[in-house]
């Protein structure tokens, strides 16, 4: 991305920049390209994490629902077999729940809803610090 920006956009920015600041244009453009790349990487990681946790949570919830019905001797429609490992019903329920979980995460923009964002602020702050620390170590900067 940086090569394309340096080839097509940087000359335009340098022509609009005063002479004494033109030497800083490539540096600032490099920082902007790095920031965009890091933000994109964070977003992709958030999507990957949301999908994997939704799949795992859906699997756990589906198994718990089926086990609850089995323990209470409730078998709506006769769909729940005696051995839960012999059916694909739990996977079907898990995928439906996972799609709902991923949709919920996308709808919230990967942020926590109101009461939880206040209660869990210290953890969110720690996560942000760790994220920035890892990013700065990976890029070679030692300012974290």
BAVEX-7546 format. One record per residue (C-alpha): residue number from 1; chain; x negated, y, z; residue in three letters. Coordinates in nm, 3 decimals. Layout:
# BAVEX-7546
+-------+------+---------+---------+---------+------+
: torke : gulo :       u :       v :       w : zalo :
+-------+------+---------+---------+---------+------+
:   NUM :    A :       X :       Y :       Z :  Ala :
...
+-------+------+---------+---------+---------+------+
***
This chain:
# BAVEX-7546
+-------+------+---------+---------+---------+------+
: torke : gulo :       u :       v :       w : zalo :
+-------+------+---------+---------+---------+------+
:     1 :    A :   0.000 :   0.000 :   0.000 :  Unk :
:     2 :    A :  -0.283 :   0.238 :   0.084 :  Unk :
:     3 :    A :  -0.442 :   0.199 :  -0.261 :  Unk :
:     4 :    A :  -0.115 :   0.281 :  -0.436 :  Unk :
:     5 :    A :  -0.054 :   0.581 :  -0.213 :  Unk :
:     6 :    A :  -0.412 :   0.704 :  -0.259 :  Unk :
:     7 :    A :  -0.379 :   0.673 :  -0.635 :  Unk :
:     8 :    A :  -0.037 :   0.832 :  -0.689 :  Unk :
:     9 :    A :   0.060 :   1.039 :  -0.385 :  Unk :
:    10 :    A :  -0.265 :   1.163 :  -0.229 :  Unk :
:    11 :    A :  -0.364 :   1.383 :  -0.528 :  Unk :
:    12 :    A :  -0.026 :   1.558 :  -0.514 :  Unk :
:    13 :    A :  -0.060 :   1.617 :  -0.140 :  Unk :
:    14 :    A :  -0.417 :   1.744 :  -0.182 :  Unk :
:    15 :    A :  -0.311 :   1.993 :  -0.450 :  Unk :
:    16 :    A :  -0.049 :   2.133 :  -0.210 :  Unk :
:    17 :    A :  -0.290 :   2.144 :   0.086 :  Unk :
:    18 :    A :  -0.521 :   2.439 :   0.159 :  Unk :
:    19 :    A :  -0.886 :   2.381 :   0.068 :  Unk :
:    20 :    A :  -1.014 :   2.361 :   0.428 :  Unk :
:    21 :    A :  -0.769 :   2.079 :   0.513 :  Unk :
:    22 :    A :  -0.802 :   1.869 :   0.199 :  Unk :
:    23 :    A :  -1.067 :   1.642 :   0.353 :  Unk :
:    24 :    A :  -0.811 :   1.530 :   0.614 :  Unk :
:    25 :    A :  -0.546 :   1.423 :   0.362 :  Unk :
:    26 :    A :  -0.691 :   1.071 :   0.302 :  Unk :
:    27 :    A :  -0.730 :   1.020 :   0.678 :  Unk :
:    28 :    A :  -0.372 :   1.121 :   0.753 :  Unk :
:    29 :    A :  -0.240 :   0.919 :   0.459 :  Unk :
:    30 :    A :  -0.431 :   0.617 :   0.593 :  Unk :
:    31 :    A :  -0.276 :   0.663 :   0.937 :  Unk :
:    32 :    A :   0.071 :   0.694 :   0.787 :  Unk :
:    33 :    A :   0.018 :   0.377 :   0.579 :  Unk :
:    34 :    A :  -0.105 :   0.190 :   0.889 :  Unk :
:    35 :    A :   0.195 :   0.312 :   1.089 :  Unk :
:    36 :    A :   0.437 :   0.198 :   0.822 :  Unk :
:    37 :    A :   0.265 :  -0.141 :   0.800 :  Unk :
:    38 :    A :   0.268 :  -0.188 :   1.178 :  Unk :
:    39 :    A :   0.634 :  -0.087 :   1.201 :  Unk :
:    40 :    A :   0.722 :  -0.331 :   0.926 :  Unk :
:    41 :    A :   0.528 :  -0.609 :   1.100 :  Unk :
:    42 :    A :   0.707 :  -0.535 :   1.430 :  Unk :
:    43 :    A :   1.045 :  -0.544 :   1.258 :  Unk :
:    44 :    A :   0.969 :  -0.873 :   1.083 :  Unk :
:    45 :    A :   0.856 :  -1.020 :   1.415 :  Unk :
:    46 :    A :   1.176 :  -0.900 :   1.580 :  Unk :
:    47 :    A :   1.382 :  -1.073 :   1.309 :  Unk :
:    48 :    A :   1.182 :  -1.395 :   1.346 :  Unk :
:    49 :    A :   1.220 :  -1.386 :   1.724 :  Unk :
:    50 :    A :   1.593 :  -1.315 :   1.699 :  Unk :
:    51 :    A :   1.652 :  -1.606 :   1.463 :  Unk :
:    52 :    A :   1.448 :  -1.859 :   1.662 :  Unk :
:    53 :    A :   1.596 :  -1.760 :   1.997 :  Unk :
:    54 :    A :   1.948 :  -1.760 :   1.849 :  Unk :
:    55 :    A :   1.894 :  -2.112 :   1.714 :  Unk :
:    56 :    A :   1.760 :  -2.237 :   2.047 :  Unk :
:    57 :    A :   2.031 :  -2.060 :   2.248 :  Unk :
:    58 :    A :   2.300 :  -2.191 :   2.014 :  Unk :
:    59 :    A :   2.168 :  -2.544 :   2.057 :  Unk :
:    60 :    A :   2.164 :  -2.516 :   2.435 :  Unk :
:    61 :    A :   2.512 :  -2.359 :   2.448 :  Unk :
:    62 :    A :   2.661 :  -2.614 :   2.207 :  Unk :
:    63 :    A :   2.525 :  -2.905 :   2.408 :  Unk :
:    64 :    A :   2.656 :  -2.747 :   2.730 :  Unk :
:    65 :    A :   3.001 :  -2.696 :   2.578 :  Unk :
:    66 :    A :   3.024 :  -3.053 :   2.454 :  Unk :
:    67 :    A :   2.893 :  -3.189 :   2.785 :  Unk :
:    68 :    A :   3.149 :  -2.977 :   2.973 :  Unk :
:    69 :    A :   3.434 :  -3.119 :   2.763 :  Unk :
:    70 :    A :   3.299 :  -3.471 :   2.806 :  Unk :
:    71 :    A :   3.258 :  -3.433 :   3.185 :  Unk :
:    72 :    A :   3.616 :  -3.304 :   3.217 :  Unk :
:    73 :    A :   3.745 :  -3.592 :   3.000 :  Unk :
:    74 :    A :   3.879 :  -3.342 :   2.749 :  Unk :
:    75 :    A :   3.844 :  -3.445 :   2.387 :  Unk :
:    76 :    A :   4.033 :  -3.202 :   2.166 :  Unk :
:    77 :    A :   4.121 :  -3.379 :   1.843 :  Unk :
:    78 :    A :   3.903 :  -3.675 :   1.932 :  Unk :
:    79 :    A :   3.595 :  -3.508 :   1.783 :  Unk :
:    80 :    A :   3.359 :  -3.554 :   2.074 :  Unk :
:    81 :    A :   3.192 :  -3.898 :   2.074 :  Unk :
:    82 :    A :   3.078 :  -4.082 :   2.384 :  Unk :
:    83 :    A :   2.710 :  -4.040 :   2.291 :  Unk :
:    84 :    A :   2.630 :  -3.676 :   2.210 :  Unk :
:    85 :    A :   2.310 :  -3.777 :   2.030 :  Unk :
:    86 :    A :   2.514 :  -3.965 :   1.767 :  Unk :
:    87 :    A :   2.698 :  -3.661 :   1.630 :  Unk :
:    88 :    A :   2.626 :  -3.356 :   1.422 :  Unk :
:    89 :    A :   2.902 :  -3.161 :   1.595 :  Unk :
:    90 :    A :   2.657 :  -3.001 :   1.838 :  Unk :
:    91 :    A :   2.439 :  -2.881 :   1.548 :  Unk :
:    92 :    A :   2.742 :  -2.736 :   1.371 :  Unk :
:    93 :    A :   2.849 :  -2.549 :   1.683 :  Unk :
:    94 :    A :   2.489 :  -2.441 :   1.743 :  Unk :
:    95 :    A :   2.456 :  -2.292 :   1.394 :  Unk :
:    96 :    A :   2.783 :  -2.102 :   1.430 :  Unk :
:    97 :    A :   2.670 :  -1.963 :   1.765 :  Unk :
:    98 :    A :   2.326 :  -1.881 :   1.622 :  Unk :
:    99 :    A :   2.475 :  -1.685 :   1.333 :  Unk :
:   100 :    A :   2.684 :  -1.493 :   1.586 :  Unk :
:   101 :    A :   2.375 :  -1.427 :   1.798 :  Unk :
:   102 :    A :   2.167 :  -1.304 :   1.506 :  Unk :
:   103 :    A :   2.454 :  -1.083 :   1.388 :  Unk :
:   104 :    A :   2.487 :  -0.941 :   1.741 :  Unk :
:   105 :    A :   2.113 :  -0.863 :   1.750 :  Unk :
:   106 :    A :   2.124 :  -0.693 :   1.408 :  Unk :
:   107 :    A :   2.432 :  -0.495 :   1.511 :  Unk :
:   108 :    A :   2.250 :  -0.367 :   1.822 :  Unk :
:   109 :    A :   1.936 :  -0.291 :   1.623 :  Unk :
:   110 :    A :   1.734 :  -0.531 :   1.843 :  Unk :
:   111 :    A :   1.795 :  -0.303 :   2.142 :  Unk :
:   112 :    A :   1.958 :  -0.390 :   2.471 :  Unk :
:   113 :    A :   2.314 :  -0.275 :   2.542 :  Unk :
:   114 :    A :   2.389 :  -0.006 :   2.799 :  Unk :
:   115 :    A :   2.382 :  -0.152 :   3.145 :  Unk :
:   116 :    A :   2.095 :  -0.389 :   3.071 :  Unk :
:   117 :    A :   1.869 :  -0.125 :   2.916 :  Unk :
:   118 :    A :   1.860 :   0.061 :   3.248 :  Unk :
:   119 :    A :   1.817 :  -0.249 :   3.464 :  Unk :
:   120 :    A :   1.548 :  -0.403 :   3.244 :  Unk :
:   121 :    A :   1.362 :  -0.081 :   3.159 :  Unk :
:   122 :    A :   1.040 :  -0.189 :   3.338 :  Unk :
:   123 :    A :   1.025 :  -0.505 :   3.124 :  Unk :
:   124 :    A :   1.096 :  -0.310 :   2.807 :  Unk :
:   125 :    A :   0.819 :  -0.066 :   2.899 :  Unk :
:   126 :    A :   0.579 :  -0.356 :   2.963 :  Unk :
:   127 :    A :   0.672 :  -0.512 :   2.629 :  Unk :
:   128 :    A :   0.602 :  -0.185 :   2.448 :  Unk :
:   129 :    A :   0.267 :  -0.150 :   2.624 :  Unk :
:   130 :    A :   0.169 :  -0.507 :   2.533 :  Unk :
:   131 :    A :   0.280 :  -0.454 :   2.174 :  Unk :
:   132 :    A :   0.070 :  -0.138 :   2.139 :  Unk :
:   133 :    A :  -0.227 :  -0.300 :   2.314 :  Unk :
:   134 :    A :  -0.224 :  -0.597 :   2.078 :  Unk :
:   135 :    A :  -0.184 :  -0.369 :   1.778 :  Unk :
:   136 :    A :  -0.474 :  -0.147 :   1.880 :  Unk :
:   137 :    A :  -0.701 :  -0.449 :   1.944 :  Unk :
:   138 :    A :  -0.609 :  -0.603 :   1.609 :  Unk :
:   139 :    A :  -0.687 :  -0.283 :   1.420 :  Unk :
:   140 :    A :  -1.026 :  -0.239 :   1.588 :  Unk :
:   141 :    A :  -0.934 :   0.070 :   1.789 :  Unk :
:   142 :    A :  -1.018 :   0.062 :   2.159 :  Unk :
:   143 :    A :  -0.796 :   0.339 :   2.289 :  Unk :
:   144 :    A :  -0.537 :   0.124 :   2.467 :  Unk :
+-------+------+---------+---------+---------+------+
***
